[in-house]
Amino acid sequence: MPQSEFAAVFNAGRDSFIRNTPLIWGPTGQALAYQLQLRPGETVLDFCCGAGSSAIPAAMAVGPTGRVHGIDLADDLLEEGRLVASQRALQNVDFVATDATLWEPPSSVPDAGYDALSSSYGVFFLPDMDRAVHRLLGLLRPGGRFGVSVWRSGSLSAFTGPYFEVLGRYSDEEPARRTVDAGAARDRATKLDTIEHLTEWLTRIGGSAVTVRELSAFVPATEQVCWDMVAGSALRGTLAKFDGETVARIRDDYLSLLVERDVHTIDLGTLIGTATIG
Ligand SMILES: C[S@@+](CC[C@H](N)C(=O)[O-])C[C@H]1O[C@@H](n2cnc3c(N)ncnc32)[C@H](O)[C@@H]1O
């Protein structure tokens, strides 16, 4: 999917995305910042930062003498990040609209580079992921840390399975094509979705002292949470070709199927991997 479409999908899903922040995105972002062991005065780049789920905890960790750059394509999510930062009187975080694969750090970043780089549920959206990450890692100082959070294999399936089943009733396309950039993003995510895969990947890209932990989390499969997960994530792109009436029917069918299947909780199992680079 072209980058501008990512921005359009996530911008349009802003309200749903934000409603799910306290349940879904926020706790992981906090855990990622913690596992990176950020210290006062450090400089951090958080890419694919969305509304700041990991950039805000990073800014709180590095304190007033530190600096965080949160970068994302979706302006509306960045605007929410700015709002939360100002509500918390954080003056050490900048939210910038840009493609993470093109980011050039401003002169305020020390010549040696950032102390840490992070991305929560973002890295697998980068086309040519390894190459993009290789470039981003070049912005780290020697001995800097890199951390990502990704979905663990099998997580979300009780929720996405019924969704694709319903979508199939409305579309002739094969399932793999129905997600936004499905083939590619899903393949990239699969490369990182077990402790072994993520450890191997972090090592292969030059990491040492690799630590991968599983963050276990289950959220209630209420109508609001489930539909917000569709409407406030990349899945929203699967609805773009339908008119409003059809989207409403898809929503109703989907929520009914979840009840029929007795889905009461969504497994949000997540892996958080960190490594020292160089
Ligand atoms: C699932 S959201 C995660 C947002 C945030 N890290 C969080 O956990 O709340 C993925 C984000 O990646 C962003 N994104 C995708 N491709 C990008 C790119 N090439 N450059 C910057 N941001 C990108 C999207 O706009 C979206 O906000």
The ligand as a MOL file (V3000), in Angstrom:
LIG
                    3D

  0  0  0     0  0            999 V3000
M  V30 BEGIN CTAB
M  V30 COUNTS 27 29 0 0 0
M  V30 BEGIN ATOM
M  V30 1 C -0.6030 -0.0670 14.5270 0
M  V30 2 S -0.1450 1.6260 14.4430 0 CHG=1
M  V30 3 C 0.8880 1.7460 15.8950 0
M  V30 4 C 1.0290 3.1500 16.3890 0
M  V30 5 C 1.7860 3.3060 17.7240 0
M  V30 6 N 3.1590 2.8860 17.6380 0
M  V30 7 C 1.0820 2.5830 18.8370 0
M  V30 8 O 1.5160 1.4850 19.2170 0
M  V30 9 O 0.0730 3.1160 19.3290 0 CHG=-1
M  V30 10 C 1.0250 1.6730 13.1170 0
M  V30 11 C 1.4520 3.0750 12.7210 0
M  V30 12 O 2.4730 2.9760 11.7290 0
M  V30 13 C 2.3760 4.1410 10.9130 0
M  V30 14 N 3.1750 3.9340 9.7000 0
M  V30 15 C 3.0280 2.9590 8.7630 0
M  V30 16 N 3.9810 3.0980 7.8250 0
M  V30 17 C 4.7640 4.1550 8.1810 0
M  V30 18 C 5.9170 4.7800 7.6230 0
M  V30 19 N 6.4720 4.3550 6.4880 0
M  V30 20 N 6.4440 5.8520 8.2570 0
M  V30 21 C 5.9050 6.3040 9.4050 0
M  V30 22 N 4.8120 5.7610 9.9820 0
M  V30 23 C 4.2450 4.6890 9.3870 0
M  V30 24 C 0.8780 4.2820 10.7060 0
M  V30 25 O 0.5270 5.5700 10.2710 0
M  V30 26 C 0.3600 3.9410 12.1100 0
M  V30 27 O 0.1990 5.0940 12.8930 0
M  V30 END ATOM
M  V30 BEGIN BOND
M  V30 1 1 1 2
M  V30 2 1 2 3
M  V30 3 1 2 10
M  V30 4 1 3 4
M  V30 5 1 4 5
M  V30 6 1 5 6
M  V30 7 1 5 7
M  V30 8 2 7 8
M  V30 9 1 7 9
M  V30 10 1 10 11
M  V30 11 1 11 12
M  V30 12 1 11 26
M  V30 13 1 12 13
M  V30 14 1 13 14
M  V30 15 1 13 24
M  V30 16 1 14 15
M  V30 17 1 14 23
M  V30 18 2 15 16
M  V30 19 1 16 17
M  V30 20 1 17 18
M  V30 21 2 17 23
M  V30 22 1 18 19
M  V30 23 2 18 20
M  V30 24 1 20 21
M  V30 25 2 21 22
M  V30 26 1 22 23
M  V30 27 1 24 25
M  V30 28 1 24 26
M  V30 29 1 26 27
M  V30 END BOND
M  V30 END CTAB
M  END
